[in-house]
Amino acid sequence: MSDIRVGVIGAQGRMGSHAVEAIEAADGFVLTAALGSSDPIEQILDAKVDVAVELTVPGATEANVAFLVDHGIDTVVGTTGWTAERLDGLRTRLADQPQTAVLIAPNFSIGAVLAMRFAELAAPYFDSAEILEIHHTRKLDAPSGTAVHTAQRIARARADAGLPDMPDATDSDPHGARGAAIDGVHVHAVRQQGMNAHEEIMFGSDGEALTLRTDTFSTSAFMPGILTAVRTIGERSGLDVGLESYLDLA
């Protein structure tokens, strides 16, 4: 089997530079393009990539992925900012490229992916759930894509179980202390110097509590997930959201 030809878009960023190093060091891959923010995306076509890894910023990712899909390039996306409306638009675009696959991964950390799955399993058994996410001060968006994705999965699991709204007597919050409400699940974002990427998922019922915590101390922790996605995406088609869809977590 020939090596997978990979192009990284956003190759000069923290995630992108690590992805370039990981792809160059891994067996079965050849890096044929490493595009920075000033490089035209059309250069990816000259590199004849099999898979593009898109690691840019929320303001650029939608247009980049649209270009890649329109040219039939499988794409692994680690950039956040993908709303439900944007995802619906991407599904529509992919319908015209039935052999092309896109993975939108809010987090490539295996620990974070497992924590989201565990949270989904725990959600129907507790009355309350809230999320605290802590990131470095350079992060552009809040709450994090991982926290949003986690909240959505908790809310969906609760709805599937027929649970009522979570108890909360708050009737005054002029300063927004209760955080963002994602499908009824409150999410609190902290930006703190010296931190990298951390999430606490807190469940509670009368007399007991369960806390799931995942800590990512280095960007290198995301690389096995990225390599798994690049290696697997050629077997897929259409849109997947979340790295768990590429793992055996049934």
C-alpha positions in Angstrom: 0.0 0.0 0.0 1.3 3.5 -0.9 1.9 6.1 1.7 -1.0 8.5 2.4 -0.2 12.0 1.0 -1.1 14.6 3.6 -1.3 18.4 3.6 -1.6 20.5 6.8 -3.4 23.8 6.6 -2.4 26.0 9.6 1.0 24.4 9.7 2.6 27.3 11.6 0.2 27.2 14.6 0.7 25.3 17.8 -1.4 22.3 16.7 -0.3 22.6 13.1 3.4 22.6 13.7 3.0 19.5 16.0 0.9 17.8 13.3 3.6 18.4 10.7 6.2 16.8 13.0 4.0 13.8 13.8 3.1 13.2 10.2 6.7 13.4 9.1 7.8 11.0 11.8 5.0 8.4 11.3 5.1 5.4 9.1 2.7 5.3 6.2 2.4 9.0 5.7 4.2 11.5 3.5 3.8 15.3 4.1 3.3 17.0 0.7 2.1 20.4 1.8 2.4 22.6 4.9 0.4 25.8 4.4 0.7 28.8 6.7 -1.9 31.6 7.1 -0.5 33.6 4.2 -0.3 30.7 1.8 -3.1 30.4 -0.8 -5.1 27.2 -0.2 -4.9 26.5 -3.9 -1.4 25.2 -3.2 -3.0 22.1 -1.7 -4.1 21.1 -5.2 -0.5 21.2 -6.6 0.6 18.9 -3.7 -1.9 16.2 -4.8 -2.9 15.3 -1.2 -5.0 12.4 -0.3 -6.0 13.9 3.1 -5.9 17.5 4.3 -5.6 18.3 8.0 -7.3 21.7 8.7 -6.0 23.4 11.9 -6.6 27.1 11.4 -8.9 29.5 13.2 -12.8 29.6 13.4 -13.0 32.5 11.0 -11.2 30.6 8.2 -12.2 27.0 8.6 -15.6 27.0 6.9 -14.2 28.4 3.7 -11.2 26.2 3.7 -13.2 23.0 4.2 -15.7 24.1 1.5 -12.8 24.5 -1.0 -11.4 21.1 0.0 -14.7 19.3 -0.3 -15.4 20.9 -3.7 -12.1 19.4 -4.9 -12.9 16.0 -3.5 -10.2 16.0 -0.8 -10.9 14.1 2.4 -10.4 16.5 5.3 -9.7 16.1 9.1 -10.7 19.3 10.9 -9.5 20.3 14.3 -10.7 23.9 14.2 -13.6 24.8 16.4 -16.5 27.2 15.6 -18.7 24.7 13.7 -22.3 25.6 14.6 -25.3 23.4 13.8 -26.0 25.7 10.8 -22.4 25.4 9.5 -22.6 21.6 9.8 -25.8 21.4 7.9 -24.3 23.5 5.2 -21.3 21.2 5.0 -23.6 18.1 4.8 -25.4 19.7 1.9 -22.0 20.4 0.1 -20.9 16.8 0.8 -24.0 15.5 -0.9 -22.5 16.6 -4.2 -19.2 14.8 -3.4 -20.5 11.3 -2.2 -17.0 9.8 -2.2 -15.5 12.6 0.0 -15.3 12.4 3.8 -14.9 15.1 6.5 -14.2 14.6 10.2 -14.9 17.5 12.5 -13.2 16.6 15.7 -13.7 18.9 18.7 -10.9 17.2 20.4 -8.2 14.7 19.3 -7.2 13.6 22.8 -8.1 10.0 23.4 -8.7 10.9 27.1 -11.1 13.6 26.2 -12.9 11.4 23.7 -13.3 8.7 26.3 -14.5 11.3 28.9 -17.2 12.5 26.5 -18.4 8.9 26.0 -18.4 8.2 29.7 -20.4 11.4 30.3 -22.9 10.3 27.7 -23.3 7.0 29.6 -23.6 8.7 33.0 -26.0 11.5 32.0 -29.3 9.5 32.4 -28.4 8.5 36.0 -28.0 11.9 37.6 -30.3 14.9 38.2 -27.7 17.6 37.4 -24.8 18.1 35.1 -22.4 21.0 34.5 -19.1 21.4 32.8 -16.0 23.4 33.7 -13.4 23.9 30.9 -10.0 25.5 31.5 -7.6 26.5 28.7 -4.6 28.6 28.1 -5.0 32.4 27.6 -4.2 32.2 23.9 -7.4 30.3 23.0 -9.7 32.4 20.8 -13.1 30.9 21.4 -15.2 30.2 24.5 -16.6 27.9 25.5 -14.4 25.3 23.9 -15.6 23.1 21.1 -15.0 20.1 23.4 -17.2 21.5 26.1 -20.0 22.3 23.7 -19.8 18.9 22.2 -19.8 17.3 25.6 -22.8 19.4 26.7 -24.7 18.5 23.6 -24.1 14.8 24.1 -25.2 15.0 27.8 -28.4 16.8 26.8 -29.2 14.3 24.0 -28.7 11.4 26.4 -30.9 13.0 29.0 -33.6 13.7 26.4 -33.4 10.1 25.1 -34.0 8.9 28.7 -37.0 11.2 29.1 -35.5 13.2 31.9 -36.9 16.6 32.9 -35.0 19.9 32.9 -32.2 20.0 35.5 -33.1 21.7 38.9 -31.9 25.3 39.2 -33.6 27.9 41.3 -31.5 30.8 39.9 -33.7 33.7 39.0 -31.1 36.5 39.0 -27.8 36.4 37.3 -26.9 39.9 36.1 -23.2 39.1 35.7 -23.6 35.7 33.8 -22.1 33.7 36.7 -24.0 30.6 35.7 -22.1 30.4 32.5 -23.3 29.5 29.0 -26.3 27.2 28.6 -25.7 24.7 25.9 -28.9 22.7 25.3 -29.7 23.3 29.0 -26.3 22.2 30.3 -24.3 25.0 31.9 -20.7 25.4 30.7 -18.1 27.5 32.5 -15.0 28.7 30.7 -11.7 29.7 32.5 -8.7 31.1 30.7 -5.6 30.9 32.8 -2.0 31.4 32.2 0.0 28.2 32.6 -2.8 25.9 31.7 -3.3 23.9 28.4 -6.6 22.0 28.0 -8.6 20.7 30.9 -12.3 19.7 31.4 -14.3 18.7 34.4 -17.7 17.1 33.8 -19.7 17.2 37.1 -22.8 15.1 37.8 -25.0 15.2 40.9 -28.0 13.6 42.5 -29.3 13.6 46.0 -26.5 12.3 48.2 -23.9 11.6 45.6 -21.7 13.1 42.9 -19.5 12.0 40.0 -16.8 14.0 38.5 -15.0 13.1 35.3 -11.8 15.1 34.6 -9.5 15.0 31.6 -6.2 16.9 31.5 -4.1 17.5 28.4 -0.7 18.9 29.3 0.9 19.1 25.9 -0.2 19.5 22.3 1.6 16.3 21.5 -1.3 14.4 23.2 -3.5 15.2 20.2 -1.2 13.7 17.7 -2.2 10.0 18.0 -5.8 11.0 17.4 -4.9 13.1 14.3 -2.9 10.2 12.9 -5.7 7.8 13.5 -8.2 10.1 11.7 -5.9 10.6 8.7 -5.3 6.8 8.5 -9.0 6.0 8.7 -10.8 8.7 6.8 -10.2 7.1 3.4 -12.6 4.3 4.4 -15.4 6.8 5.2 -17.7 9.1 3.3 -19.9 12.1 4.3 -19.6 14.0 7.6 -18.6 12.7 11.0 -18.5 14.8 14.1 -16.3 13.6 16.9 -13.2 11.3 16.8 -15.2 8.7 18.6 -16.9 7.8 15.3 -13.5 6.5 14.2 -12.9 4.5 17.3 -14.5 1.3 18.6 -16.6 2.9 21.4 -19.9 1.2 20.8 
